[in-house]
């Protein structure tokens, strides 16, 4: 896959994630695009929210899955939508 195809696909996934308001809707988008790994899911949610850096709250030794759950909760909270 070329860089431009990767960017296009990431933007398409981000557009489909934007209106999601539940975990099941988010997981449905990831399932549709065969996104299974936590780091990939985190990156796409961050792209959608316009977040460049993620700093977890203590404890700092979270697994990738725990970090994904943290970012998912932030995404589902929806307050980021007022900032984009």
GUNU-300974 format. One record per atom (N, C-alpha, C): residue number from 1; residue in one letter; atom name; x, y, z. Coordinates in nm, 4 decimals, padded with zeros to 6 digits. Layout:
N
<site balo="NUM" drengu="A" kelo="CA" X="X" Y="Y" Z="Z"/>
...
END
This chain:
84
<site balo="1" drengu="X" kelo="N" X="00.0850" Y="-00.1170" Z="00.0000"/>
<site balo="1" drengu="X" kelo="CA" X="00.0000" Y="00.0000" Z="00.0000"/>
<site balo="1" drengu="X" kelo="C" X="00.0897" Y="00.1236" Z="00.0000"/>
<site balo="2" drengu="X" kelo="N" X="00.0587" Y="00.2182" Z="-00.0874"/>
<site balo="2" drengu="X" kelo="CA" X="00.1388" Y="00.3408" Z="-00.0946"/>
<site balo="2" drengu="X" kelo="C" X="00.1023" Y="00.4354" Z="00.0188"/>
<site balo="3" drengu="X" kelo="N" X="00.1856" Y="00.5350" Z="00.0381"/>
<site balo="3" drengu="X" kelo="CA" X="00.1614" Y="00.6327" Z="00.1433"/>
<site balo="3" drengu="X" kelo="C" X="00.0288" Y="00.7049" Z="00.1205"/>
<site balo="4" drengu="X" kelo="N" X="00.0028" Y="00.7446" Z="-00.0031"/>
<site balo="4" drengu="X" kelo="CA" X="-00.1219" Y="00.8164" Z="-00.0310"/>
<site balo="4" drengu="X" kelo="C" X="-00.2437" Y="00.7271" Z="-00.0063"/>
<site balo="5" drengu="X" kelo="N" X="-00.2329" Y="00.5981" Z="-00.0349"/>
<site balo="5" drengu="X" kelo="CA" X="-00.3432" Y="00.5053" Z="-00.0070"/>
<site balo="5" drengu="X" kelo="C" X="-00.3631" Y="00.4892" Z="00.1433"/>
<site balo="6" drengu="X" kelo="N" X="-00.2540" Y="00.4830" Z="00.2178"/>
<site balo="6" drengu="X" kelo="CA" X="-00.2619" Y="00.4717" Z="00.3630"/>
<site balo="6" drengu="X" kelo="C" X="-00.3284" Y="00.5943" Z="00.4235"/>
<site balo="7" drengu="X" kelo="N" X="-00.2905" Y="00.7114" Z="00.3760"/>
<site balo="7" drengu="X" kelo="CA" X="-00.3496" Y="00.8360" Z="00.4248"/>
<site balo="7" drengu="X" kelo="C" X="-00.4987" Y="00.8406" Z="00.3907"/>
<site balo="8" drengu="X" kelo="N" X="-00.5334" Y="00.8039" Z="00.2690"/>
<site balo="8" drengu="X" kelo="CA" X="-00.6729" Y="00.8028" Z="00.2270"/>
<site balo="8" drengu="X" kelo="C" X="-00.7552" Y="00.7088" Z="00.3139"/>
<site balo="9" drengu="X" kelo="N" X="-00.7014" Y="00.5885" Z="00.3388"/>
<site balo="9" drengu="X" kelo="CA" X="-00.7715" Y="00.4902" Z="00.4209"/>
<site balo="9" drengu="X" kelo="C" X="-00.7864" Y="00.5395" Z="00.5650"/>
<site balo="10" drengu="X" kelo="N" X="-00.6809" Y="00.5975" Z="00.6204"/>
<site balo="10" drengu="X" kelo="CA" X="-00.6869" Y="00.6518" Z="00.7564"/>
<site balo="10" drengu="X" kelo="C" X="-00.7923" Y="00.7607" Z="00.7663"/>
<site balo="11" drengu="X" kelo="N" X="-00.7992" Y="00.8471" Z="00.6665"/>
<site balo="11" drengu="X" kelo="CA" X="-00.8993" Y="00.9540" Z="00.6662"/>
<site balo="11" drengu="X" kelo="C" X="-01.0402" Y="00.8977" Z="00.6532"/>
<site balo="12" drengu="X" kelo="N" X="-01.0568" Y="00.7956" Z="00.5719"/>
<site balo="12" drengu="X" kelo="CA" X="-01.1877" Y="00.7321" Z="00.5559"/>
<site balo="12" drengu="X" kelo="C" X="-01.2346" Y="00.6698" Z="00.6878"/>
<site balo="13" drengu="X" kelo="N" X="-01.1435" Y="00.5989" Z="00.7549"/>
<site balo="13" drengu="X" kelo="CA" X="-01.1779" Y="00.5378" Z="00.8838"/>
<site balo="13" drengu="X" kelo="C" X="-01.2109" Y="00.6469" Z="00.9850"/>
<site balo="14" drengu="X" kelo="N" X="-01.1321" Y="00.7530" Z="00.9877"/>
<site balo="14" drengu="X" kelo="CA" X="-01.1551" Y="00.8637" Z="01.0799"/>
<site balo="14" drengu="X" kelo="C" X="-01.2926" Y="00.9260" Z="01.0573"/>
<site balo="15" drengu="X" kelo="N" X="-01.3310" Y="00.9435" Z="00.9329"/>
<site balo="15" drengu="X" kelo="CA" X="-01.4629" Y="00.9993" Z="00.9010"/>
<site balo="15" drengu="X" kelo="C" X="-01.5750" Y="00.9086" Z="00.9492"/>
<site balo="16" drengu="X" kelo="N" X="-01.5535" Y="00.7786" Z="00.9424"/>
<site balo="16" drengu="X" kelo="CA" X="-01.6564" Y="00.6857" Z="00.9892"/>
<site balo="16" drengu="X" kelo="C" X="-01.6599" Y="00.6770" Z="01.1416"/>
<site balo="17" drengu="X" kelo="N" X="-01.5467" Y="00.7029" Z="01.2065"/>
<site balo="17" drengu="X" kelo="CA" X="-01.5421" Y="00.7019" Z="01.3527"/>
<site balo="17" drengu="X" kelo="C" X="-01.6061" Y="00.8272" Z="01.4118"/>
<site balo="18" drengu="X" kelo="N" X="-01.5938" Y="00.9397" Z="01.3442"/>
<site balo="18" drengu="X" kelo="CA" X="-01.6351" Y="01.0687" Z="01.3989"/>
<site balo="18" drengu="X" kelo="C" X="-01.7758" Y="01.0677" Z="01.4591"/>
<site balo="19" drengu="X" kelo="N" X="-01.8766" Y="01.0136" Z="01.3927"/>
<site balo="19" drengu="X" kelo="CA" X="-02.0115" Y="01.0185" Z="01.4510"/>
<site balo="19" drengu="X" kelo="C" X="-02.0392" Y="00.9115" Z="01.5572"/>
<site balo="20" drengu="X" kelo="N" X="-01.9462" Y="00.8212" Z="01.5798"/>
<site balo="20" drengu="X" kelo="CA" X="-01.9696" Y="00.7113" Z="01.6742"/>
<site balo="20" drengu="X" kelo="C" X="-01.9826" Y="00.7642" Z="01.8164"/>
<site balo="21" drengu="X" kelo="N" X="-02.0815" Y="00.7112" Z="01.8893"/>
<site balo="21" drengu="X" kelo="CA" X="-02.1033" Y="00.7536" Z="02.0277"/>
<site balo="21" drengu="X" kelo="C" X="-02.1073" Y="00.6356" Z="02.1252"/>
<site balo="22" drengu="X" kelo="N" X="-02.0827" Y="00.5158" Z="02.0749"/>
<site balo="22" drengu="X" kelo="CA" X="-02.0818" Y="00.3987" Z="02.1636"/>
<site balo="22" drengu="X" kelo="C" X="-01.9646" Y="00.3084" Z="02.1266"/>
<site balo="23" drengu="X" kelo="N" X="-01.9248" Y="00.2271" Z="02.2226"/>
<site balo="23" drengu="X" kelo="CA" X="-01.8142" Y="00.1337" Z="02.1998"/>
<site balo="23" drengu="X" kelo="C" X="-01.8480" Y="00.0373" Z="02.0870"/>
<site balo="24" drengu="X" kelo="N" X="-01.9727" Y="-00.0069" Z="02.0808"/>
<site balo="24" drengu="X" kelo="CA" X="-02.0110" Y="-00.1027" Z="01.9761"/>
<site balo="24" drengu="X" kelo="C" X="-02.0006" Y="-00.0392" Z="01.8378"/>
<site balo="25" drengu="X" kelo="N" X="-02.0336" Y="00.0891" Z="01.8258"/>
<site balo="25" drengu="X" kelo="CA" X="-02.0206" Y="00.1566" Z="01.6963"/>
<site balo="25" drengu="X" kelo="C" X="-01.8738" Y="00.1689" Z="01.6553"/>
<site balo="26" drengu="X" kelo="N" X="-01.7888" Y="00.2040" Z="01.7512"/>
<site balo="26" drengu="X" kelo="CA" X="-01.6457" Y="00.2160" Z="01.7242"/>
<site balo="26" drengu="X" kelo="C" X="-01.5897" Y="00.0805" Z="01.6813"/>
<site balo="27" drengu="X" kelo="N" X="-01.6231" Y="-00.0238" Z="01.7565"/>
<site balo="27" drengu="X" kelo="CA" X="-01.5726" Y="-00.1573" Z="01.7247"/>
<site balo="27" drengu="X" kelo="C" X="-01.6259" Y="-00.2065" Z="01.5900"/>
<site balo="28" drengu="X" kelo="N" X="-01.7456" Y="-00.1654" Z="01.5536"/>
<site balo="28" drengu="X" kelo="CA" X="-01.8016" Y="-00.2026" Z="01.4230"/>
<site balo="28" drengu="X" kelo="C" X="-01.7182" Y="-00.1427" Z="01.3094"/>
<site balo="29" drengu="X" kelo="N" X="-01.6764" Y="-00.0164" Z="01.3254"/>
<site balo="29" drengu="X" kelo="CA" X="-01.5910" Y="00.0475" Z="01.2248"/>
<site balo="29" drengu="X" kelo="C" X="-01.4578" Y="-00.0256" Z="01.2166"/>
<site balo="30" drengu="X" kelo="N" X="-01.3970" Y="-00.0534" Z="01.3318"/>
<site balo="30" drengu="X" kelo="CA" X="-01.2691" Y="-00.1244" Z="01.3311"/>
<site balo="30" drengu="X" kelo="C" X="-01.2831" Y="-00.2627" Z="01.2691"/>
<site balo="31" drengu="X" kelo="N" X="-01.3904" Y="-00.3303" Z="01.2968"/>
<site balo="31" drengu="X" kelo="CA" X="-01.4143" Y="-00.4628" Z="01.2407"/>
<site balo="31" drengu="X" kelo="C" X="-01.4298" Y="-00.4548" Z="01.0889"/>
<site balo="32" drengu="X" kelo="N" X="-01.5017" Y="-00.3557" Z="01.0422"/>
<site balo="32" drengu="X" kelo="CA" X="-01.5241" Y="-00.3370" Z="00.8983"/>
<site balo="32" drengu="X" kelo="C" X="-01.3918" Y="-00.3230" Z="00.8230"/>
<site balo="33" drengu="X" kelo="N" X="-01.2969" Y="-00.2530" Z="00.8851"/>
<site balo="33" drengu="X" kelo="CA" X="-01.1671" Y="-00.2296" Z="00.8214"/>
<site balo="33" drengu="X" kelo="C" X="-01.0592" Y="-00.3266" Z="00.8697"/>
<site balo="34" drengu="X" kelo="N" X="-01.1003" Y="-00.4274" Z="00.9463"/>
<site balo="34" drengu="X" kelo="CA" X="-01.0090" Y="-00.5309" Z="00.9960"/>
<site balo="34" drengu="X" kelo="C" X="-00.8946" Y="-00.4720" Z="01.0799"/>
<site balo="35" drengu="X" kelo="N" X="-00.9290" Y="-00.3763" Z="01.1653"/>
<site balo="35" drengu="X" kelo="CA" X="-00.8328" Y="-00.3162" Z="01.2572"/>
<site balo="35" drengu="X" kelo="C" X="-00.8481" Y="-00.3907" Z="01.3895"/>
<site balo="36" drengu="X" kelo="N" X="-00.7451" Y="-00.4636" Z="01.4313"/>
<site balo="36" drengu="X" kelo="CA" X="-00.7557" Y="-00.5487" Z="01.5500"/>
<site balo="36" drengu="X" kelo="C" X="-00.6586" Y="-00.5123" Z="01.6619"/>
<site balo="37" drengu="X" kelo="N" X="-00.5474" Y="-00.4516" Z="01.6284"/>
<site balo="37" drengu="X" kelo="CA" X="-00.4438" Y="-00.4248" Z="01.7282"/>
<site balo="37" drengu="X" kelo="C" X="-00.4684" Y="-00.2919" Z="01.7985"/>
<site balo="38" drengu="X" kelo="N" X="-00.4494" Y="-00.2930" Z="01.9305"/>
<site balo="38" drengu="X" kelo="CA" X="-00.4736" Y="-00.1746" Z="02.0133"/>
<site balo="38" drengu="X" kelo="C" X="-00.3956" Y="-00.0513" Z="01.9658"/>
<site balo="39" drengu="X" kelo="N" X="-00.2662" Y="-00.0621" Z="01.9320"/>
<site balo="39" drengu="X" kelo="CA" X="-00.1936" Y="00.0579" Z="01.8882"/>
<site balo="39" drengu="X" kelo="C" X="-00.2535" Y="00.1207" Z="01.7613"/>
<site balo="40" drengu="X" kelo="N" X="-00.3011" Y="00.0367" Z="01.6689"/>
<site balo="40" drengu="X" kelo="CA" X="-00.3633" Y="00.0898" Z="01.5475"/>
<site balo="40" drengu="X" kelo="C" X="-00.4950" Y="00.1593" Z="01.5810"/>
<site balo="41" drengu="X" kelo="N" X="-00.5734" Y="00.0987" Z="01.6694"/>
<site balo="41" drengu="X" kelo="CA" X="-00.7002" Y="00.1590" Z="01.7107"/>
<site balo="41" drengu="X" kelo="C" X="-00.6747" Y="00.2931" Z="01.7794"/>
<site balo="42" drengu="X" kelo="N" X="-00.5746" Y="00.2967" Z="01.8681"/>
<site balo="42" drengu="X" kelo="CA" X="-00.5422" Y="00.4208" Z="01.9386"/>
<site balo="42" drengu="X" kelo="C" X="-00.5047" Y="00.5308" Z="01.8405"/>
<site balo="43" drengu="X" kelo="N" X="-00.4210" Y="00.4968" Z="01.7452"/>
<site balo="43" drengu="X" kelo="CA" X="-00.3767" Y="00.5955" Z="01.6469"/>
<site balo="43" drengu="X" kelo="C" X="-00.4926" Y="00.6524" Z="01.5663"/>
<site balo="44" drengu="X" kelo="N" X="-00.5859" Y="00.5675" Z="01.5283"/>
<site balo="44" drengu="X" kelo="CA" X="-00.7000" Y="00.6136" Z="01.4501"/>
<site balo="44" drengu="X" kelo="C" X="-00.7945" Y="00.6992" Z="01.5339"/>
<site balo="45" drengu="X" kelo="N" X="-00.8155" Y="00.6629" Z="01.6599"/>
<site balo="45" drengu="X" kelo="CA" X="-00.8997" Y="00.7456" Z="01.7460"/>
<site balo="45" drengu="X" kelo="C" X="-00.8330" Y="00.8815" Z="01.7698"/>
<site balo="46" drengu="X" kelo="N" X="-00.7021" Y="00.8810" Z="01.7902"/>
<site balo="46" drengu="X" kelo="CA" X="-00.6295" Y="01.0059" Z="01.8104"/>
<site balo="46" drengu="X" kelo="C" X="-00.6374" Y="01.0923" Z="01.6842"/>
<site balo="47" drengu="X" kelo="N" X="-00.6244" Y="01.0321" Z="01.5682"/>
<site balo="47" drengu="X" kelo="CA" X="-00.6361" Y="01.1052" Z="01.4417"/>
<site balo="47" drengu="X" kelo="C" X="-00.7739" Y="01.1701" Z="01.4319"/>
<site balo="48" drengu="X" kelo="N" X="-00.8753" Y="01.0947" Z="01.4628"/>
<site balo="48" drengu="X" kelo="CA" X="-01.0119" Y="01.1447" Z="01.4565"/>
<site balo="48" drengu="X" kelo="C" X="-01.0339" Y="01.2608" Z="01.5528"/>
<site balo="49" drengu="X" kelo="N" X="-00.9767" Y="01.2517" Z="01.6721"/>
<site balo="49" drengu="X" kelo="CA" X="-00.9940" Y="01.3560" Z="01.7729"/>
<site balo="49" drengu="X" kelo="C" X="-00.8989" Y="01.4737" Z="01.7537"/>
<site balo="50" drengu="X" kelo="N" X="-00.7990" Y="01.4585" Z="01.6678"/>
<site balo="50" drengu="X" kelo="CA" X="-00.6993" Y="01.5637" Z="01.6498"/>
<site balo="50" drengu="X" kelo="C" X="-00.5986" Y="01.5692" Z="01.7626"/>
<site balo="51" drengu="X" kelo="N" X="-00.5777" Y="01.4552" Z="01.8293"/>
<site balo="51" drengu="X" kelo="CA" X="-00.4839" Y="01.4466" Z="01.9415"/>
<site balo="51" drengu="X" kelo="C" X="-00.3478" Y="01.4028" Z="01.8871"/>
<site balo="52" drengu="X" kelo="N" X="-00.2460" Y="01.4823" Z="01.9150"/>
<site balo="52" drengu="X" kelo="CA" X="-00.1119" Y="01.4481" Z="01.8675"/>
<site balo="52" drengu="X" kelo="C" X="-00.0371" Y="01.3603" Z="01.9656"/>
<site balo="53" drengu="X" kelo="N" X="-00.0554" Y="01.3848" Z="02.0943"/>
<site balo="53" drengu="X" kelo="CA" X="00.0153" Y="01.3088" Z="02.1973"/>
<site balo="53" drengu="X" kelo="C" X="-00.0830" Y="01.2600" Z="02.3022"/>
<site balo="54" drengu="X" kelo="N" X="-00.0572" Y="01.1422" Z="02.3513"/>
<site balo="54" drengu="X" kelo="CA" X="-00.1386" Y="01.0837" Z="02.4577"/>
<site balo="54" drengu="X" kelo="C" X="-00.0479" Y="01.0559" Z="02.5764"/>
<site balo="55" drengu="X" kelo="N" X="-00.0828" Y="01.1105" Z="02.6901"/>
<site balo="55" drengu="X" kelo="CA" X="-00.0093" Y="01.0849" Z="02.8137"/>
<site balo="55" drengu="X" kelo="C" X="-00.1050" Y="01.0223" Z="02.9138"/>
<site balo="56" drengu="X" kelo="N" X="-00.0853" Y="00.8951" Z="02.9433"/>
<site balo="56" drengu="X" kelo="CA" X="-00.1776" Y="00.8291" Z="03.0358"/>
<site balo="56" drengu="X" kelo="C" X="-00.1652" Y="00.8839" Z="03.1770"/>
<site balo="57" drengu="X" kelo="N" X="-00.2760" Y="00.8771" Z="03.2480"/>
<site balo="57" drengu="X" kelo="CA" X="-00.2751" Y="00.9145" Z="03.3895"/>
<site balo="57" drengu="X" kelo="C" X="-00.2070" Y="00.8029" Z="03.4684"/>
<site balo="58" drengu="X" kelo="N" X="-00.1573" Y="00.8332" Z="03.5862"/>
<site balo="58" drengu="X" kelo="CA" X="-00.0952" Y="00.7275" Z="03.6678"/>
<site balo="58" drengu="X" kelo="C" X="-00.1922" Y="00.6136" Z="03.6924"/>
<site balo="59" drengu="X" kelo="N" X="-00.1524" Y="00.4908" Z="03.6981"/>
<site balo="59" drengu="X" kelo="CA" X="-00.0150" Y="00.4418" Z="03.6829"/>
<site balo="59" drengu="X" kelo="C" X="00.0287" Y="00.4457" Z="03.5367"/>
<site balo="60" drengu="X" kelo="N" X="00.1546" Y="00.4743" Z="03.5154"/>
<site balo="60" drengu="X" kelo="CA" X="00.2065" Y="00.4948" Z="03.3806"/>
<site balo="60" drengu="X" kelo="C" X="00.2439" Y="00.3665" Z="03.3076"/>
<site balo="61" drengu="X" kelo="N" X="00.2415" Y="00.2548" Z="03.3733"/>
<site balo="61" drengu="X" kelo="CA" X="00.2830" Y="00.1287" Z="03.3107"/>
<site balo="61" drengu="X" kelo="C" X="00.1620" Y="00.0527" Z="03.2551"/>
<site balo="62" drengu="X" kelo="N" X="00.0781" Y="00.1223" Z="03.1788"/>
<site balo="62" drengu="X" kelo="CA" X="-00.0402" Y="00.0596" Z="03.1207"/>
<site balo="62" drengu="X" kelo="C" X="-00.0019" Y="-00.0249" Z="02.9997"/>
<site balo="63" drengu="X" kelo="N" X="-00.0731" Y="-00.1334" Z="02.9795"/>
<site balo="63" drengu="X" kelo="CA" X="-00.0551" Y="-00.2130" Z="02.8584"/>
<site balo="63" drengu="X" kelo="C" X="-00.1164" Y="-00.1369" Z="02.7411"/>
<site balo="64" drengu="X" kelo="N" X="-00.0859" Y="-00.1802" Z="02.6202"/>
<site balo="64" drengu="X" kelo="CA" X="-00.1433" Y="-00.1180" Z="02.5012"/>
<site balo="64" drengu="X" kelo="C" X="-00.2959" Y="-00.1271" Z="02.5047"/>
<site balo="65" drengu="X" kelo="N" X="-00.3483" Y="-00.2385" Z="02.5500"/>
<site balo="65" drengu="X" kelo="CA" X="-00.4937" Y="-00.2562" Z="02.5582"/>
<site balo="65" drengu="X" kelo="C" X="-00.5549" Y="-00.1593" Z="02.6607"/>
<site balo="66" drengu="X" kelo="N" X="-00.4887" Y="-00.1391" Z="02.7729"/>
<site balo="66" drengu="X" kelo="CA" X="-00.5377" Y="-00.0449" Z="02.8736"/>
<site balo="66" drengu="X" kelo="C" X="-00.5322" Y="00.0990" Z="02.8219"/>
<site balo="67" drengu="X" kelo="N" X="-00.4267" Y="00.1310" Z="02.7487"/>
<site balo="67" drengu="X" kelo="CA" X="-00.4160" Y="00.2637" Z="02.6893"/>
<site balo="67" drengu="X" kelo="C" X="-00.5284" Y="00.2856" Z="02.5874"/>
<site balo="68" drengu="X" kelo="N" X="-00.5564" Y="00.1811" Z="02.5076"/>
<site balo="68" drengu="X" kelo="CA" X="-00.6665" Y="00.1903" Z="02.4110"/>
<site balo="68" drengu="X" kelo="C" X="-00.7986" Y="00.2154" Z="02.4829"/>
<site balo="69" drengu="X" kelo="N" X="-00.8238" Y="00.1429" Z="02.5911"/>
<site balo="69" drengu="X" kelo="CA" X="-00.9481" Y="00.1614" Z="02.6667"/>
<site balo="69" drengu="X" kelo="C" X="-00.9572" Y="00.3046" Z="02.7202"/>
<site balo="70" drengu="X" kelo="N" X="-00.8449" Y="00.3598" Z="02.7648"/>
<site balo="70" drengu="X" kelo="CA" X="-00.8400" Y="00.4964" Z="02.8150"/>
<site balo="70" drengu="X" kelo="C" X="-00.8757" Y="00.5957" Z="02.7037"/>
<site balo="71" drengu="X" kelo="N" X="-00.8132" Y="00.5804" Z="02.5882"/>
<site balo="71" drengu="X" kelo="CA" X="-00.8405" Y="00.6688" Z="02.4746"/>
<site balo="71" drengu="X" kelo="C" X="-00.9837" Y="00.6508" Z="02.4264"/>
<site balo="72" drengu="X" kelo="N" X="-01.0334" Y="00.5283" Z="02.4273"/>
<site balo="72" drengu="X" kelo="CA" X="-01.1714" Y="00.5027" Z="02.3871"/>
<site balo="72" drengu="X" kelo="C" X="-01.2687" Y="00.5769" Z="02.4783"/>
<site balo="73" drengu="X" kelo="N" X="-01.2434" Y="00.5754" Z="02.6084"/>
<site balo="73" drengu="X" kelo="CA" X="-01.3302" Y="00.6483" Z="02.7024"/>
<site balo="73" drengu="X" kelo="C" X="-01.3280" Y="00.7984" Z="02.6738"/>
<site balo="74" drengu="X" kelo="N" X="-01.2114" Y="00.8514" Z="02.6445"/>
<site balo="74" drengu="X" kelo="CA" X="-01.1988" Y="00.9934" Z="02.6098"/>
<site balo="74" drengu="X" kelo="C" X="-01.2772" Y="01.0219" Z="02.4824"/>
<site balo="75" drengu="X" kelo="N" X="-01.2638" Y="00.9335" Z="02.3839"/>
<site balo="75" drengu="X" kelo="CA" X="-01.3352" Y="00.9491" Z="02.2569"/>
<site balo="75" drengu="X" kelo="C" X="-01.4861" Y="00.9475" Z="02.2804"/>
<site balo="76" drengu="X" kelo="N" X="-01.5326" Y="00.8501" Z="02.3561"/>
<site balo="76" drengu="X" kelo="CA" X="-01.6763" Y="00.8349" Z="02.3795"/>
<site balo="76" drengu="X" kelo="C" X="-01.7328" Y="00.9479" Z="02.4648"/>
<site balo="77" drengu="X" kelo="N" X="-01.6496" Y="01.0087" Z="02.5496"/>
<site balo="77" drengu="X" kelo="CA" X="-01.6932" Y="01.1242" Z="02.6285"/>
<site balo="77" drengu="X" kelo="C" X="-01.7416" Y="01.2353" Z="02.5348"/>
<site balo="78" drengu="X" kelo="N" X="-01.6717" Y="01.2521" Z="02.4233"/>
<site balo="78" drengu="X" kelo="CA" X="-01.7153" Y="01.3448" Z="02.3192"/>
<site balo="78" drengu="X" kelo="C" X="-01.6796" Y="01.4905" Z="02.3375"/>
<site balo="79" drengu="X" kelo="N" X="-01.6228" Y="01.5276" Z="02.4497"/>
<site balo="79" drengu="X" kelo="CA" X="-01.5915" Y="01.6695" Z="02.4704"/>
<site balo="79" drengu="X" kelo="C" X="-01.4873" Y="01.7203" Z="02.3703"/>
<site balo="80" drengu="X" kelo="N" X="-01.4057" Y="01.6326" Z="02.3150"/>
<site balo="80" drengu="X" kelo="CA" X="-01.3064" Y="01.6705" Z="02.2152"/>
<site balo="80" drengu="X" kelo="C" X="-01.3723" Y="01.7298" Z="02.0906"/>
<site balo="81" drengu="X" kelo="N" X="-01.4983" Y="01.6942" Z="02.0654"/>
<site balo="81" drengu="X" kelo="CA" X="-01.5672" Y="01.7436" Z="01.9464"/>
<site balo="81" drengu="X" kelo="C" X="-01.5830" Y="01.8947" Z="01.9497"/>
<site balo="82" drengu="X" kelo="N" X="-01.5836" Y="01.9531" Z="02.0683"/>
<site balo="82" drengu="X" kelo="CA" X="-01.5961" Y="02.0984" Z="02.0801"/>
<site balo="82" drengu="X" kelo="C" X="-01.4648" Y="02.1707" Z="02.0473"/>
<site balo="83" drengu="X" kelo="N" X="-01.3561" Y="02.0951" Z="02.0376"/>
<site balo="83" drengu="X" kelo="CA" X="-01.2250" Y="02.1535" Z="02.0149"/>
<site balo="83" drengu="X" kelo="C" X="-01.1782" Y="02.1421" Z="01.8708"/>
<site balo="84" drengu="X" kelo="N" X="-01.2431" Y="02.0566" Z="01.7899"/>
<site balo="84" drengu="X" kelo="CA" X="-01.1990" Y="02.0390" Z="01.6507"/>
<site balo="84" drengu="X" kelo="C" X="-01.2663" Y="02.1351" Z="01.5583"/>
END
